[in-house]
């Protein structure tokens, strides 16, 4: 039995070209138009004069909190975002711009012992409403955060966290381009 060496190599090259062409289409093209909303609220002070908005954080075992209605950080303050794998799963890390770093430091130093309540809306495209929105986390402020990095474990699946971060990156890039 004779096998033509040239013909075999030609078939192998064609198969490689098809795989390469198909692989290029699955990249990040679908994530380029995603947008996300990010809001950081502070837990409202307890007491009868509290003027907070009641919210429930975490879907599996919800906790009820009163939060201040106006957020002190938004997606406009986001410089970068990423999902990081850790031993117990994953976390979302948000790096803030200079103004956001200043605000985060001021609010966390003045409110140790309260919760930082984080809201996210994600899965939407430009000029379309987001597919999902919810309170993602409520980390307790234990100390001043001076480096402008907010790291938290979201109440979301890994896929949802990836969508949230991809949308935040796109929005951050848009605001950074406008600022230049």
C-alpha positions as CSV (number, residue, x, y, z in Angstrom):
1,X,0.0,0.0,0.0
2,X,1.4,3.3,-1.1
3,X,0.5,6.6,0.5
4,X,1.4,9.8,-1.2
5,X,3.3,11.9,1.2
6,X,2.3,15.2,-0.5
7,X,-1.4,14.4,-0.4
8,X,-1.3,13.5,3.3
9,X,0.5,16.8,4.1
10,X,-2.0,18.7,2.0
11,X,-5.0,17.2,3.9
12,X,-3.3,17.9,7.2
13,X,-2.6,21.5,6.2
14,X,-6.3,22.0,5.2
15,X,-7.5,20.5,8.4
16,X,-5.2,22.8,10.4
17,X,-6.4,25.9,8.4
18,X,-10.1,25.0,9.1
19,X,-9.4,24.5,12.8
20,X,-7.5,27.8,13.0
21,X,-10.2,29.7,11.1
22,X,-13.0,28.2,13.3
23,X,-11.0,28.9,16.5
24,X,-10.5,32.6,15.6
25,X,-14.2,33.3,15.6
26,X,-14.8,32.1,19.2
27,X,-12.6,34.8,20.8
28,X,-13.8,37.8,22.7
29,X,-15.9,39.3,19.9
30,X,-19.2,38.8,21.8
31,X,-17.9,40.5,24.9
32,X,-16.9,43.8,23.2
33,X,-20.4,45.3,23.4
34,X,-21.3,44.1,26.9
35,X,-21.9,46.7,29.5
36,X,-22.3,46.4,33.3
37,X,-23.5,48.6,36.0
38,X,-21.6,48.8,39.3
39,X,-22.8,50.6,42.5
40,X,-21.2,50.7,45.9
41,X,-23.5,51.7,48.7
42,X,-22.8,52.1,52.4
43,X,-24.9,50.4,55.1
44,X,-27.2,53.0,56.6
45,X,-26.8,53.7,60.3
46,X,-29.1,51.7,62.5
47,X,-31.8,53.4,64.5
48,X,-35.3,54.9,64.3
49,X,-34.2,57.8,62.2
50,X,-32.5,55.6,59.6
51,X,-33.3,56.7,56.1
52,X,-32.0,53.7,54.2
53,X,-33.4,51.5,51.5
54,X,-34.0,47.9,52.7
55,X,-32.2,45.3,50.6
56,X,-31.6,41.6,50.7
57,X,-28.1,40.4,49.8
58,X,-27.2,36.8,48.9
59,X,-29.8,34.5,47.3
60,X,-29.0,31.2,49.0
61,X,-29.1,32.5,52.6
62,X,-30.2,36.2,52.4
63,X,-29.4,38.9,54.9
64,X,-31.4,42.0,55.2
65,X,-29.6,45.4,55.3
66,X,-30.6,49.0,55.1
67,X,-28.4,50.9,52.6
68,X,-27.9,54.5,51.8
69,X,-29.8,55.3,48.7
70,X,-27.1,57.2,46.9
71,X,-24.0,55.1,45.8
72,X,-20.6,56.6,46.5
73,X,-18.9,54.6,43.8
74,X,-20.1,53.7,40.3
75,X,-18.8,52.1,37.1
76,X,-17.4,55.6,36.2
77,X,-14.8,55.1,39.0
78,X,-13.6,51.7,37.7
79,X,-10.2,51.6,36.1
80,X,-9.9,47.8,35.7
81,X,-11.7,44.6,36.7
82,X,-10.9,41.0,36.7
83,X,-12.0,37.6,38.0
84,X,-9.3,35.8,40.0
85,X,-9.3,32.1,40.8
86,X,-8.7,31.3,44.5
87,X,-8.7,28.1,46.5
88,X,-12.3,28.2,47.4
89,X,-13.6,29.4,44.0
90,X,-13.1,32.9,42.6
91,X,-13.2,36.6,43.5
92,X,-13.9,39.8,41.6
93,X,-11.2,42.4,41.9
94,X,-12.0,46.0,40.9
95,X,-9.3,48.6,40.6
96,X,-10.6,52.1,41.0
97,X,-9.4,55.4,39.4
98,X,-7.8,58.2,41.5
99,X,-11.2,59.7,42.5
100,X,-12.6,56.2,43.3
101,X,-9.5,55.4,45.4
102,X,-9.9,58.6,47.4
103,X,-13.7,57.9,48.0
104,X,-13.1,54.3,49.0
105,X,-10.4,55.3,51.4
106,X,-12.6,58.0,53.0
107,X,-15.7,55.9,53.3
108,X,-14.0,52.8,54.6
109,X,-11.9,54.7,57.2
110,X,-15.0,56.5,58.5
111,X,-17.3,53.4,58.6
112,X,-15.4,50.5,60.1
113,X,-17.9,47.9,61.3
114,X,-20.5,48.6,58.6
115,X,-21.1,46.8,55.4
116,X,-20.1,47.9,52.0
117,X,-23.1,46.7,49.8
118,X,-22.3,46.1,46.2
119,X,-24.8,46.1,43.4
120,X,-24.3,44.9,39.8
121,X,-26.3,44.7,36.6
122,X,-24.8,42.7,33.8
123,X,-25.4,40.8,30.6
124,X,-26.8,43.8,28.6
125,X,-25.4,45.3,25.4
126,X,-25.0,48.9,24.5
127,X,-28.4,50.7,24.5
128,X,-30.1,47.6,25.9
129,X,-31.1,46.9,29.5
130,X,-29.0,44.4,31.5
131,X,-30.3,40.8,31.6
132,X,-29.6,40.4,35.3
133,X,-29.3,42.8,38.3
134,X,-28.9,42.1,41.9
135,X,-27.0,42.9,45.1
136,X,-23.7,41.0,44.6
137,X,-21.9,41.2,48.0
138,X,-21.9,42.9,51.4
139,X,-18.4,42.7,52.8
140,X,-17.9,44.0,56.3
141,X,-15.5,47.0,56.5
142,X,-12.8,45.9,58.9
143,X,-10.2,48.5,58.0
144,X,-9.4,51.4,55.7
145,X,-8.9,50.4,52.1
146,X,-6.2,52.8,50.8
147,X,-4.9,51.1,47.6
148,X,-8.1,51.5,45.5
149,X,-8.6,47.8,45.1
150,X,-11.9,46.3,46.0
151,X,-11.9,42.5,46.2
152,X,-15.1,40.5,46.9
153,X,-16.7,37.1,46.4
154,X,-19.9,37.8,44.4
155,X,-23.2,36.1,44.7
156,X,-22.9,34.9,41.1
157,X,-21.7,31.9,39.1
158,X,-18.4,32.0,37.4
159,X,-20.1,32.7,34.0
160,X,-22.1,35.6,35.5
161,X,-18.9,37.0,37.1
162,X,-17.1,36.9,33.8
163,X,-20.0,38.7,32.1
164,X,-20.0,41.3,34.9
165,X,-16.3,41.9,34.6
166,X,-16.3,42.0,30.8
167,X,-19.0,44.6,30.9
168,X,-17.1,46.6,33.5
169,X,-14.0,46.6,31.4
170,X,-15.8,47.9,28.4
171,X,-17.5,50.7,30.4
172,X,-14.2,51.6,32.1
173,X,-12.4,51.8,28.8
174,X,-15.2,54.1,27.5
175,X,-14.8,56.4,30.4
176,X,-11.0,56.4,30.2
177,X,-11.1,57.2,26.5
178,X,-13.4,60.2,27.3
179,X,-11.1,61.4,30.0
180,X,-8.0,61.5,27.8
